[in-house]
Amino acid sequence: SLRGSWRLGNGNGSVVLRGEVPGCVHTALHRWGLIQDPYYRFNDVMYRWISLDNWTYSRTFKTPFDVRKWQKVNLVFEGVDTVAQILINNITLGRTDNMFNRYSFDITSVIKEVNFVEVRFLSAVSYAAEQSRCHKAYSIPPACPPPVQKGECHANFIRKEQCSFSWDWGPSFPTQGIWKDVRIEAYNHYHLIYFSSTSFFEKSAHQWSLEIESIFDVVSSKPITGLVTVNIPKLQTRQTFSVKLQPGEGSIVLLVNINKSSTVEAWWPNGHGKQTGYNMTTTFIMEAGYQIEKSSKAYFRTVELVQEPIPGSPGLSFYFRINGRPIFIKGSNWIPADSFQDRVTYDTLWLLLKSAADANMNTLRVWGGGVYEQDEFYDICDEIGIMIWQDFMFACALYPTDQYYLESIRTEVSHQVRRLKSHPSIILWSGNNENEAAIASNWFSIPYAEREVYIKDYVMLYVKNIREIVLTEDKSRPFIASSPTNGLESVKEGWLSQNPYDTHYGDTHFYDYSSDCWNWTVYPKTRFASEYGFQSWPSFSTIEKVSSTEDWSYTSNFSLHRQHHENGNDQMLQQIGHHFKLPKSTDPIKKFKDMIYLTQVM
C-alpha cells in the first residue's frame, strides 16, 4: 500500500508540505494550519487560488519483494481526482482524467529497489475550460453556473464530481488529490480484479440462483484451466466448476443453483423484513498453481420496476416490486456528505444512513451531481435495508460525445457497475439527473433548428453507450435513462418525451417556492416523486462553527454569501409569513436563531 504521507507541492514550489493519501490539497493545507477551515465564512472564494494552481504529490518507496519473482507488477489507483500525469522514476506511465475510474499502470519493466513516484495534477478548472475551448463544432451548455453560485465554468467537460464546481446548495471546491486507495500489486499467472454475485429467482421452478462473475488479468500467454468451488454452508450449497481463463482480461461467469431443500431468507428493505446475507466462499484453483480464496456475502432479492396501464386512468404505473411484493418508497436524495471526500469516514456514513433508517426511510437516491459512493456506503445500506436509486454522474447539463470522452465514460460505467452490482440495496440504475428535462424544457435556449444535434448526443450517451453497458453487465435490475422521465413513454417518444414532468408516467421532480408549502393541494399527484422540497437554514450550532458574531443576522453579507439559490432567503421568509409572525426580538442573535428555527419548522 502507498497510503500515508506524501510530499505535496504547488506549481512554482512556493508551497511545500506533507499530504495524506487518500486525501486532497485543501485538507492537507488545513491540517498543517496553512489555511483556515475552507467552510469558514467567505473562504470558498478566498481559497479559489488552491483549485487554480497545479499541485504535485510525490514520494519514494522501497519495493518490498524481489521483482524478478513476479511476472507482472502494477501501480493501481482506485481513484485520482482528476487530471494528472503519473510518473515512476521519471518515466511517464500515463495520464488520468476521470475521477470515477480505476487506473492500473504496468510498472514491471521500470520498478527498481527504491522508487520515486509522482502524480502531477493539472487544475481541474483550467482543464475544463481548455476542453470546452477545443470543442469547436458547437457549444455544449451550460457554460457557467449562475453568478449567485459563485462557481467555476464548464463542469460538463470534466469527469469529476459536478457539484464541486458549485451548486445551488453548496460551495465551489474543485479539489485535487489521490482520493482513494493506491497500491502496488505483484502477481504471476492470473489476478482477480472484479468479483460479483447477483441473485435471480425462477418462479416456475421455485428456484433461487446466483450468477457469480469474476474478472481476471491473465498474464500467461496461453489459456489457463482449473476448478472453481462455490460454498454457502448455511444453504447446504456447494458446487464445483471446470473453467478456462483466456489471456488478457479473462472472465468467468458461473450459475450456482441453491439447494432446494434449504430455506432461503430473502433480503428485505427497512420496515419489510430482515436483511439476511449468507457467508459465501469462492475458491479458484488453477493449473498454474496458486489458489485464490474470495470471501463474500450472498444476498437474495429480486426487483422489478412495474410500468403497466392503470384501469380508469391515463398513463402507466411506476412502482417497485421487491421479492414480488409492491413496496411503497419513502426516502430522500443523497448528496455528497462533505466537499472533501477524505473527510467522509465510516462513522459519518453510519450516522447519516442510520438516521435515515430511524426516520423510517427505506430508500435514498444517490444523486447524479455528486459521486458514486464509497464501498462502505453501500455495505451499510445492505446491512440496514436502505434501497438505493443509483444515478450515473451527469447532472443539469448537456455533455460532449466525442470518441475520447465516450471511451472514458464507457470505462467509468463498466467499472462502477462491476464494482457495485453485488449490492442488494441498489434497485435501479438511472442515466442522469434532469438532462431529459433540460432538453425537453429547453433550459439552455437552444434554437429549434439546432435541437437535433443535442438530441442525437443525448441518445448516443445515455442510450447507445451507458444503457448498452449496463444491460450487458447487469441483468438483475432495471435501468431508466434519466430522472425525471416518463419511463416507457419516454422510450416510445425516442428517449426524449415532450414533457418529462407528466404526472401520469415515470417519476417527477417538483419545486414551487412561492406557493404555501403546507398546502397539500399544491403538490402534483404523481406516479413517483423522486425530488421535491424546500430550503431551510442549518441549525445555529452548525453555523456558529463557520462564522463570526457579525455574521449572525439574516441580512448579513455572510447570510447572503451562503445562499446560492436566487432569492432563496426571501423565499424562506415568504413561506414563514404564510403561517407565522416573523421574529421581532430586540436581541439580534435571538432574532437570528428564531428565524433559523422557523425556516426549519416550515
C-alpha positions in Angstrom: 0.0 0.0 0.0 1.2 3.5 -0.8 -1.3 5.1 1.6 0.1 7.6 4.1 2.3 10.6 4.0 3.4 12.1 0.6 5.2 15.3 -0.3 2.9 17.8 -1.8 3.9 21.0 -3.6 2.3 23.7 -5.8 3.2 24.7 -9.3 6.1 27.0 -8.6 7.3 25.3 -5.5 6.4 28.2 -3.2 4.2 25.9 -1.0 5.6 22.5 0.1 4.0 20.3 2.8 3.1 16.7 3.7 -0.2 15.5 2.3 -2.0 12.4 3.5 -3.1 9.8 0.9 -6.0 9.2 0.4 -6.6 12.9 0.7 -6.7 16.2 -1.2 -4.8 19.5 -1.3 -7.4 21.5 0.7 -7.5 19.1 3.7 -3.6 18.9 3.7 -3.3 22.7 3.8 -5.9 22.9 6.5 -4.3 20.1 8.6 -0.9 21.9 8.6 -2.5 25.2 9.5 -1.7 26.9 6.2 -5.3 27.7 5.6 -8.4 28.1 7.9 -11.3 25.7 7.7 -12.4 26.0 4.0 -16.0 26.2 5.2 -15.3 29.3 7.4 -17.1 32.5 6.3 -16.0 33.5 2.8 -13.2 31.0 2.3 -14.8 29.3 -0.7 -14.0 32.5 -2.6 -10.8 33.4 -0.7 -9.3 30.0 -1.5 -10.0 29.8 -5.2 -6.3 30.0 -5.8 -5.9 26.4 -4.5 -8.0 25.0 -7.3 -6.4 27.2 -9.9 -2.8 26.0 -9.1 -1.3 22.8 -10.3 -0.2 20.5 -7.4 2.2 17.5 -7.4 2.1 14.6 -5.0 5.4 12.6 -4.7 7.1 10.0 -2.6 9.8 7.4 -2.6 9.1 3.8 -1.7 11.2 0.6 -1.3 10.0 -2.4 -3.2 9.0 -4.9 -0.5 9.6 -8.0 -2.7 12.0 -9.4 -5.3 10.8 -8.1 -8.6 12.3 -11.0 -10.6 9.9 -13.4 -9.0 6.8 -11.8 -10.4 5.6 -11.8 -14.0 3.6 -8.6 -13.5 3.8 -5.6 -11.2 1.1 -2.9 -11.4 0.7 0.5 -9.8 -3.0 0.8 -9.0 -5.1 3.9 -8.2 -8.6 3.3 -7.1 -9.4 7.0 -7.6 -7.5 10.0 -8.9 -9.1 13.5 -8.7 -8.8 14.2 -11.5 -6.4 15.3 -14.3 -2.9 14.1 -13.7 0.3 12.7 -15.2 1.6 9.6 -13.4 5.4 9.1 -13.3 7.7 6.5 -11.7 11.4 7.0 -11.7 10.9 9.9 -14.1 9.2 7.7 -16.7 5.6 8.7 -17.6 3.2 5.8 -17.1 0.1 7.5 -18.3 -2.5 10.2 -17.6 -5.7 10.3 -15.7 -8.8 12.5 -16.5 -11.7 10.7 -14.8 -12.3 10.9 -11.1 -14.7 7.9 -11.3 -12.3 5.4 -13.0 -9.8 3.0 -11.6 -6.3 3.2 -13.1 -3.8 0.4 -13.3 -0.3 1.0 -14.8 2.1 -1.8 -15.7 5.4 -1.0 -14.0 7.1 -4.4 -14.4 9.9 -3.1 -16.5 10.5 0.2 -14.7 10.3 -0.7 -10.9 13.6 -0.7 -9.0 14.6 -1.5 -5.4 13.9 2.2 -4.5 11.4 4.1 -6.5 10.2 7.7 -6.9 6.5 8.1 -7.8 4.9 11.4 -8.8 1.4 12.4 -9.5 1.4 15.8 -11.3 -2.0 17.4 -11.2 -3.4 20.0 -13.6 -6.1 22.4 -12.3 -9.5 20.9 -13.0 -10.8 24.4 -13.6 -8.2 25.2 -16.3 -8.6 21.7 -17.8 -12.4 22.0 -18.1 -12.0 25.5 -19.8 -9.4 24.1 -22.2 -11.6 21.1 -23.1 -14.5 23.4 -23.8 -12.3 25.7 -26.0 -11.2 22.7 -28.0 -14.8 21.6 -28.7 -15.2 23.9 -31.7 -18.0 22.3 -33.7 -20.8 23.6 -31.4 -21.2 24.8 -27.8 -22.2 22.4 -25.0 -24.3 24.4 -22.4 -24.3 25.5 -19.7 -21.0 27.4 -20.0 -21.1 28.6 -16.4 -23.3 28.4 -13.3 -25.5 31.4 -12.3 -23.4 34.1 -10.7 -25.3 33.6 -7.3 -23.5 30.2 -7.1 -20.0 31.8 -7.2 -18.8 28.7 -9.1 -16.5 27.6 -11.8 -17.3 27.0 -15.5 -17.6 24.0 -17.9 -18.0 21.3 -15.2 -19.6 19.2 -18.0 -16.2 19.0 -19.8 -14.5 17.1 -17.0 -15.4 13.7 -15.5 -15.4 15.0 -11.9 -17.9 15.5 -9.1 -20.1 18.0 -10.9 -21.2 19.9 -7.7 -17.5 20.5 -6.8 -17.7 23.4 -9.3 -20.6 24.7 -7.1 -24.4 24.0 -6.9 -27.4 25.9 -5.7 -27.0 24.2 -2.3 -23.2 24.1 -2.0 -19.8 25.7 -2.4 -17.2 25.5 -5.2 -14.2 23.5 -4.1 -12.8 21.8 -7.2 -10.4 19.5 -5.3 -7.1 17.9 -6.5 -5.8 14.7 -4.9 -5.4 11.0 -4.7 -8.9 10.4 -3.2 -8.9 6.6 -2.9 -6.5 3.8 -2.3 -3.2 3.5 -4.1 -1.0 0.4 -4.1 1.5 -1.9 -5.8 0.2 -5.3 -6.9 2.5 -8.1 -8.0 1.4 -11.5 -9.3 2.1 -14.4 -11.5 -0.3 -16.2 -14.0 -3.6 -14.5 -13.0 -5.1 -11.9 -10.7 -8.7 -11.3 -9.6 -9.8 -7.7 -10.4 -13.6 -7.8 -10.0 -15.9 -10.3 -8.2 -19.6 -10.0 -8.1 -22.7 -12.1 -7.3 -26.3 -11.3 -8.3 -29.4 -13.3 -7.4 -32.2 -14.5 -9.6 -35.5 -16.3 -8.8 -37.0 -18.7 -11.3 -40.7 -18.7 -10.4 -41.8 -21.8 -12.3 -39.1 -24.0 -10.7 -39.3 -22.1 -7.4 -35.5 -21.9 -7.6 -33.0 -19.2 -6.4 -29.8 -19.0 -8.2 -26.7 -16.8 -8.0 -24.7 -15.5 -11.0 -21.1 -15.2 -10.0 -18.8 -13.2 -12.2 -15.1 -13.0 -11.8 -12.9 -10.8 -14.0 -9.1 -11.5 -14.1 -6.0 -10.1 -15.5 -4.4 -13.2 -17.1 -0.7 -12.8 -17.6 0.0 -16.1 -19.2 0.1 -16.2 -23.0 -2.0 -19.4 -23.1 -5.4 -20.1 -21.6 -5.4 -21.3 -18.0 -7.7 -24.1 -16.9 -8.8 -25.0 -13.4 -11.5 -25.5 -10.9 -13.8 -23.1 -9.0 -15.7 -24.1 -5.9 -18.5 -22.1 -4.5 -19.6 -22.9 -1.0 -22.5 -21.4 1.0 -22.6 -23.6 4.1 -25.8 -22.2 5.6 -27.7 -23.1 2.5 -26.1 -26.6 2.1 -24.9 -25.4 -1.3 -21.5 -26.4 -2.7 -20.7 -26.5 -6.4 -17.5 -27.0 -8.4 -17.0 -25.9 -11.9 -14.3 -26.6 -14.5 -13.2 -23.3 -16.0 -10.9 -21.8 -18.6 -9.4 -18.3 -18.5 -8.4 -16.6 -21.7 -5.2 -14.4 -21.8 -5.7 -10.7 -21.2 -8.9 -9.8 -19.4 -10.4 -13.2 -18.8 -13.8 -13.6 -17.2 -15.7 -16.5 -15.7 -19.5 -16.4 -15.2 -20.9 -19.2 -13.0 -24.6 -20.0 -12.3 -25.0 -21.5 -8.9 -28.3 -23.2 -8.1 -29.2 -23.0 -4.4 -30.1 -26.3 -2.7 -33.9 -26.6 -2.9 -34.1 -28.3 0.5 -32.7 -25.2 2.1 -34.9 -22.3 3.1 -33.6 -19.1 1.6 -34.3 -15.9 3.6 -34.6 -13.0 1.2 -33.2 -9.5 1.7 -35.9 -7.0 2.5 -36.0 -3.2 2.7 -36.1 -1.4 6.1 -39.6 -2.0 7.6 -40.5 -5.0 5.5 -38.4 -7.8 6.9 -34.8 -8.9 7.6 -31.6 -8.0 5.6 -30.3 -11.6 5.6 -26.9 -12.2 3.9 -25.1 -15.6 3.7 -21.4 -16.2 4.0 -20.0 -17.5 0.7 -16.5 -18.7 -0.1 -15.4 -19.0 -3.7 -12.1 -20.8 -4.3 -10.2 -20.7 -7.6 -7.6 -23.5 -8.0 -6.0 -23.0 -11.4 -3.4 -25.3 -13.1 -0.8 -22.5 -12.8 -0.5 -23.4 -9.1 -1.6 -21.0 -6.5 -5.2 -20.6 -5.4 -7.4 -17.5 -4.7 -10.0 -17.7 -2.0 -12.7 -15.0 -2.0 -15.0 -14.5 0.9 -18.2 -12.5 0.3 -21.8 -12.2 1.3 -24.6 -13.6 -0.9 -27.9 -11.8 -0.8 -31.2 -12.9 -2.3 -33.7 -10.4 -3.6 -35.5 -9.6 -6.8 -36.5 -6.2 -8.1 -39.0 -5.2 -10.8 -39.9 -1.7 -11.9 -43.6 -2.0 -12.8 -44.9 0.2 -15.6 -48.4 -1.0 -16.6 -51.7 0.5 -17.7 -53.9 1.5 -14.7 -57.7 0.9 -15.1 -59.6 4.2 -15.3 -56.5 6.3 -15.5 -54.3 7.6 -18.4 -50.6 6.7 -18.5 -48.7 3.9 -16.8 -47.9 3.0 -13.2 -44.3 3.4 -11.9 -43.6 1.4 -8.7 -41.1 -1.2 -7.4 -41.8 -4.8 -6.5 -39.2 -6.3 -4.2 -39.3 -10.1 -4.0 -42.7 -10.0 -5.7 -44.2 -7.5 -3.2 -45.1 -3.9 -4.1 -43.1 -1.6 -1.8 -44.1 2.0 -1.0 -40.9 4.0 -1.4 -40.1 6.5 1.4 -36.9 8.5 1.4 -34.7 11.3 0.3 -32.0 12.3 -2.1 -28.3 11.8 -1.1 -25.7 14.4 -2.0 -22.0 14.1 -1.0 -21.6 14.2 2.8 -18.7 16.7 2.5 -16.9 18.8 -0.1 -13.8 16.9 0.7 -14.3 13.1 0.3 -11.4 12.1 2.5 -13.3 13.6 5.5 -16.2 11.2 5.0 -15.5 8.4 7.4 -17.3 5.2 8.1 -18.7 6.8 11.2 -20.1 9.8 9.3 -21.8 7.4 6.8 -23.2 5.2 9.6 -24.6 8.1 11.5 -26.3 9.6 8.4 -27.6 6.3 7.0 -28.8 5.0 10.4 -30.6 8.4 10.9 -32.4 7.9 7.6 -33.5 4.4 8.6 -34.5 5.6 12.1 -36.7 8.2 10.4 -38.5 5.3 8.6 -36.9 5.9 5.3 -36.3 2.9 3.1 -34.7 4.5 0.0 -32.1 7.1 -0.9 -31.4 8.3 -4.4 -27.6 8.8 -4.9 -28.0 12.0 -7.0 -26.1 12.4 -10.3 -24.3 15.6 -9.4 -22.1 14.0 -6.8 -20.0 10.8 -6.7 -20.6 7.1 -6.9 -20.3 6.5 -3.2 -17.6 4.5 -1.4 -18.0 0.8 -0.8 -18.8 1.3 2.9 -21.8 3.4 2.0 -23.4 0.5 0.1 -22.3 -2.1 2.7 -24.2 -0.1 5.4 -27.3 0.2 3.1 -27.2 -3.6 2.6 -27.0 -4.1 6.3 -29.8 -1.8 7.4 -32.2 -2.2 4.4 -31.9 1.2 2.7 -32.7 0.8 -1.0 -30.6 2.8 -3.5 -31.7 4.5 -6.7 -28.3 5.0 -8.3 -27.8 7.8 -10.8 -24.8 7.9 -13.1 -22.8 11.1 -12.5 -24.3 13.5 -15.0 -26.5 16.4 -13.9 -28.3 19.5 -15.2 -26.2 19.9 -18.3 -25.6 18.7 -21.8 -22.4 16.7 -22.4 -19.9 16.1 -25.2 -19.9 12.8 -27.1 -16.6 12.9 -28.9 -14.9 9.5 -29.1 -12.3 10.2 -26.4 -14.9 11.4 -23.9 -17.2 8.4 -24.7 -14.4 6.0 -24.2 -13.7 7.4 -20.8 -17.3 7.2 -19.8 -17.6 3.6 -21.1 -14.7 2.6 -18.8 -16.3 4.5 -15.9 -19.7 2.9 -16.3 -18.3 -0.6 -16.7 -16.1 -0.1 -13.6 -18.8 1.2 -11.4 -21.4 -1.4 -12.4 -18.9 -4.2 -11.8 -17.9 -2.7 -8.5 -21.4 -2.1 -7.2 -23.8 -4.7 -8.7 -23.4 -7.2 -5.9 -25.2 -4.9 -3.5 -28.9 -5.9 -3.0 -29.5 -2.3 -1.8 -29.2 -0.9 -5.3 -32.6 -1.4 -7.0 -32.2 0.9 -10.1 -29.6 2.5 -12.4 -30.6 5.9 -13.7 -28.6 7.6 -16.5 -28.6 11.2 -15.4 -30.2 13.9 -13.3 -32.7 16.2 -15.2 -30.9 16.1 -18.6 -34.0 14.8 -20.5 -36.0 17.7 -18.8 -33.2 20.2 -19.8 -33.7 19.4 -23.5 -37.4 19.0 -23.3 -38.0 22.3 -21.5 -35.2 24.0 -23.4 -33.4 25.3 -20.3 -30.4 26.4 -22.3 -32.4 28.4 -25.0 -31.2 26.2 -27.9 -32.7 27.4 -31.2 -35.2 24.9 -32.6 -33.1 24.3 -35.7 -30.1 23.2 -33.6 -32.0 20.9 -31.2 -31.4 17.8 -33.3 -27.6 17.6 -32.7 -28.2 17.7 -28.9 -30.9 15.1 -29.0 -28.6 12.9 -31.0 -25.8 13.4 -28.4 -28.3 12.6 -25.6 -29.3 9.3 -27.2 -25.7 8.5 -28.0 -24.5 9.0 -24.4 -27.3 7.6 -22.2 -28.9 5.0 -24.5 -26.3 3.7 -27.0 -23.4 3.8 -24.5 -24.4 3.9 -20.9 -27.6 1.8 -21.2 -25.9 -0.8 -23.5 -23.1 -1.3 -21.0 -25.5 -1.6 -18.0 -27.7 -4.1 -19.8 -24.6 -6.2 -20.7 -23.0 -6.0 -17.3 -26.1 -6.4 -15.1 -29.3 -8.2 -15.9 -30.6 -8.2 -12.3 -32.1 -4.7 -12.0 -33.9 -2.1 -14.1 -32.4 0.9 -15.9 -34.0 4.3 -16.8 -32.3 6.9 -18.9 -33.0 10.0 -16.8 -34.8 11.4 -13.8 -37.4 12.8 -14.1 -38.5 10.7 -17.1 -41.7 9.3 -18.4 -40.3 5.8 -18.4 -41.6 3.6 -21.2 -43.4 6.6 -22.6 -40.1 8.5 -23.0 -38.7 5.4 -24.7 -41.7 5.4 -27.1 -41.0 9.1 -27.9 -37.4 8.3 -28.9 -36.0 8.6 -25.3 -36.9 12.3 -25.0 -40.5 12.9 -24.0 -42.3 16.2 -24.7 -43.0 16.6 -21.0 -40.8 14.5 -18.6 -42.8 16.1 -15.7 -46.1 14.4 -16.9 -47.6 13.1 -13.7 -49.2 10.1 -15.4 -45.8 8.5 -16.3 -42.5 7.8 -14.7 -41.1 9.9 -11.9 -41.4 13.7 -11.2 -39.3 16.4 -9.7 -41.3 19.2 -8.2 -40.2 22.6 -6.9 -42.6 25.5 -6.2 -41.0 28.2 -3.9 -43.9 30.7 -4.0 -46.9 28.6 -3.1 -47.6 27.7 0.6 -45.7 24.6 1.2 -48.2 23.5 3.9 -51.0 23.4 1.3 -51.1 19.8 0.1 -53.3 20.6 -2.9 -50.3 22.4 -4.5 -48.4 19.1 -4.9 -48.8 17.1 -8.1 -50.5 13.6 -7.7 -47.6 11.9 -9.4 -46.8 8.2 -10.0 -43.4 8.6 -8.2 -42.0 11.7 -6.6 -38.2 11.4 -6.8 -37.3 15.0 -5.9 -39.1 17.8 -4.2 -38.6 20.1 -1.3 -37.8 23.4 0.3 -34.7 25.0 1.8 -34.2 25.7 5.4 -31.2 27.2 7.3 -28.9 24.8 9.1 -29.1 24.9 12.9 -27.3 27.7 14.7 -24.8 25.2 16.3 -23.7 24.4 12.7 -23.5 28.0 11.5 -21.6 29.1 14.6 -18.6 26.9 13.7 -18.1 28.6 10.4 -18.9 32.2 11.1 -18.1 35.1 13.4 -20.5 37.2 15.5 -21.0 39.9 12.9 -22.5 37.3 10.6 -25.3 36.3 12.9 -28.1 38.2 11.2 -30.5 37.1 8.4 -29.4 40.0 6.2 -25.6 39.9 6.9 -23.2 39.6 4.0 -22.4 36.1 5.2 -26.1 35.1 5.1 -26.3 36.4 1.6 -23.0 34.8 0.5 -24.1 31.4 1.8 -27.3 31.5 -0.2 -26.6 30.0 -3.7 -30.2 29.8 -4.8 -31.6 33.0 -6.4 -33.8 34.8 -3.9 -33.6 31.8 -1.6 -33.5 33.8 1.7 -36.6 35.9 0.7 -38.5 32.7 -0.3 -37.9 31.2 3.1 -39.3 34.4 4.7 -42.3 34.3 2.4 -43.0 30.7 3.4 -42.8 31.6 7.1 -45.2 34.5 6.5 -47.9 32.1 5.4 -48.2 30.7 8.9 -46.2 32.6 11.4 -45.3 36.2 12.5 -41.7 37.0 11.7 -39.4 37.2 14.8 -39.4 40.6 16.4 -36.9 40.1 19.3 -34.7 43.2 20.1 -31.8 40.8 20.8 -30.3 40.4 17.3 -28.8 36.9 18.0 -32.1 35.6 19.4 -33.9 37.1 16.4 -31.5 35.2 14.1 -31.9 32.0 16.0 -35.7 32.3 15.9 -35.6 32.9 12.2 -33.4 29.8 11.6 -35.8 27.8 13.7 -38.9 28.9 11.7 -37.2 28.1 8.4 -36.8 24.6 9.7 -40.4 24.3 11.1 -41.6 25.3 7.6 
